[in-house]
Amino acid sequence: MIQLLGIPFDSNSSFLKGPALAPPRIRWMDQQGSANAFAENGTEILQGLTYRDLGDMDLAGASREQAFRKIKAQAAAVIADGNHLLSIGGDHSVSYPLVSAFAERFPGLHILHLDAHADLYEDFEGNPYSHASPFARILESSAVDSLTQVGIRTLNTHQREQAQRFGVQLVEMKSYSTAFLKDLKGPLYISLDLDVLDPAFAPGVSHHEPGGLSTRQVLDLLQGIDVNVVGADMVEYNPVRDVHDMTAMVGYKMMKELMALMST
């Protein structure tokens, strides 16, 4: 069964706090009744049927190092018996401990990273564990076999050099197509940063970056994946910046589609 885990952690956010508040707001979209519980492929996404909700981790007062250790240990425990895991909430730094746990459980792990930002900084503003750096930490450990980044539209010279250094497959928005789907391999871990979407579709993110994907394009992308998806995270939703829960509902929609993908 798929396990759902909330990660209320945003201590590594470089601009605005708020992603720590994301998990309960996304859950509320399921509870308040304006949408049904079905993914577009007909899978019913219900607590107790499709998934088990583990609630939110208790990370109050934890240092960055303590939080990362707890997140990795929790993820490792969940997937040890073959469970799938979808985590929601937090800034993008949480992907580092999550992927670390998955890489130990699934040798030859591949990552699909959907984001406006490459998050490859060696050391962003003096914090090597910033939400702008998780994929540099992941790749320097040689723990995964490949990283495909889609939706990128903020590359600077340093991050482009990092992408070349680590052999990242980049699908930038200026030349976006879905041709990369045929090259994806499993086992696959998906990291979905909601700012991959254009701000018109997802205003509730800390870093508005115009020129992104539409909600439909992201849904089509997910529905076009044809390899074994073993886990996923959905990060960087910031309820503080949301407008009438627009982004929370997008997050709930993506949650259902990710679970449907892991159920196949």
Buried (B, 14 or more C-beta within 10 A) or exposed (E): EBBBBBBBBBBBBBEBEBBBBBBBBBBBBBEEEEEEBEBEEEBEBEEEEBBBBBEBBEBEEBEBEEBBEBBBEBBBEBBEEEBBBBBBBBBBBBBBBBBBBBBBBBEEBBBBBBBBBBBBBBEBEEBEBBBBBBBBBBBEEEBBBBBBBBBBBBBEEEBBEBBEEBEBBBBBBEEBEEEBBEEBBBBBBBBBBBBBBBBEBBBBBBBBBEEBBEBEBBBBBBBEBEBBBBBBBBBBBBBEBBEEBBBBBBBBBBBBBBBBBBBE
